């Protein structure tokens, strides 16, 4: 086994991937012990010189450090097992010494056990949140798909949130289908509302996912026990022992980041990125954002409202999804929604109407027209398709957003082409767009630029 293969095998076979033979009837400590042994066996199967060549440390150094991490994680969980009230579903007594252990691993850069865990997410990343509609989707506003208001009574016992926290948590998924899984709606038996989120600027998250492991580091290696020990599937719905470690991590996260987040300090974390316990696809992940700056009037977080751009809630009839690629379909619906992204002061806006077949066909048409259909022809076709009643036809509004998206794509494409004059340069360019361009001469490059110019309304 190689070091790269170790990371790949862990990400595809360790929790949150559900190992039924281990989860069935085993305690949380037994499950941790099992994966600790498996992980150490994998470490020991890699030759000494591979470790030294990659990380410039001995295998003994690595195994000793991992043993210390195993011990700390078990100590944290064992101490808190005794404090969980059997009649309650939340941790009633979080020990300061446990949070101090977590601080030294993730927040105290002066600690010898500190692990670099910062991961950057950019405005190009889109995230999703879903709620069941309960046949009342007309009442859904932007804040309906934001976090729970701090002014409302909330009893939270989630993976990264419990009743010891005075702040609500905003949970987002990296794909629409993962959001469906998290809400247990993936069987498509209930209609729902979905909203898309983009960041206003790049954000830093504490990374407890298996992303970014193609270039492994020692910090990533040492963090693996924390990832799988925080990712077990819940067996006992009453006590949820599997939440002990991640909830303590969130408490330590807030203790260390609250002032930094409000002040905008560069060293701060904005949220926690973690693997879903309900999906076997390790490329999908969730993010938990604490709402630490809630407005006293409405109970919604001003800081998160500034951090995100958010679409209006979109109602989805599950009958539509049963004949489509769910993830692709939902991403396309939100991609072409109005881009006047929402702040919580606009929360009284009416949500978008349900998508119908005609609108879906329009969006697929515009998507397939990407670069070569003249802008005017697309608009003319859409007007004919949807009818002249522009002010009443919802499909026309969606079409206009699709057209604007194509226009922006064309403009960006033209900028990329501007410095390209030779076939050699063009080959590098077209590698980004496989099976789209078929250019064989410098004259055809010139004609392509001219065609794109004619497809853009200035």
C-alpha angles and dihedrals in degrees: 000000000000127000091250090051090050091058091046094049093048091051092051103037107027125078134323080047101089112243100192095190090059100037095050108099096336124128121237090254092051091051092050091048090051094053092041089058092046092049093049091049089055091048092051093049091066114086119252094241092056091059093047094045093050103037104013092234132103124258088241090058091051096046091047091052092048092050089055090051092049089052094049094049093049091047091053094049097042093050092051096044088070092052098054112107109227089221094052133067098212139070107264100188123033112189119228091219090058092054089047090058090052091046091056092052100045114011110029108077091186092060117102089223095053115136121202104234106156116131125183124223120191136210088258089068113092125202133189142216128192136193130183109254099215087202090292101096092132088070093054114111131176092272089053086072095038122084121298111278113258088223091064122078106257126182104195127183104160132139093273102020135061141160092273088070117083091200129079116233126230110215120198131179126218093228136028092239092054089051088054091050092049090053090045090240098120091108086068095228096130131048116238147184121240133191131191125224131201127179119249087216138357114297134201120227134185100246117224094156133094092246121122096027098129089095101038124203133190090254090056091048094050091045094059095085089054090051098052093038088056096045108060119133111251113253102172106050090191100058104018096201088176089073096060097093100039092047091052089048090055092049091051089044092056093043091055101036108035098094093036092053093050092047093046093237112179092228093061128107118226099200147334122270114206143165119262115248089209101056133068091202105097092192089071120076144165132233127211117204119188114223096227100159105052120173113242092224103051102011095233123130115256091195095055090045088058093043096057142051107208134192124226115268111273121207115225125197106212091217087071092053096053091073097043144066093266100209095044094044095051093045090053093049091054094040091064098041119114112290096215086113116210133252121191091254086069094053094122093067115120115253120243119273122254116284114250131198095260093056091047091053091050091053093049089050092052091046092053090048091059106142112354107050110092111247094235093051092052091051092046092049092049093050091052091047097049098036131241096284093099096161093055103035113091090190090063091055091053090046092055090055090049090051091049090051091053090048091054090048091052092050092050091047091052091053090053091050096048098088094040117101108143132065090240091057091045093054090059090049097048092051085079090057108043117196093004106094127045105186122155106168142035089249090058089051088055092048091049091054090048092049092051091048089055091049094059123079105221 
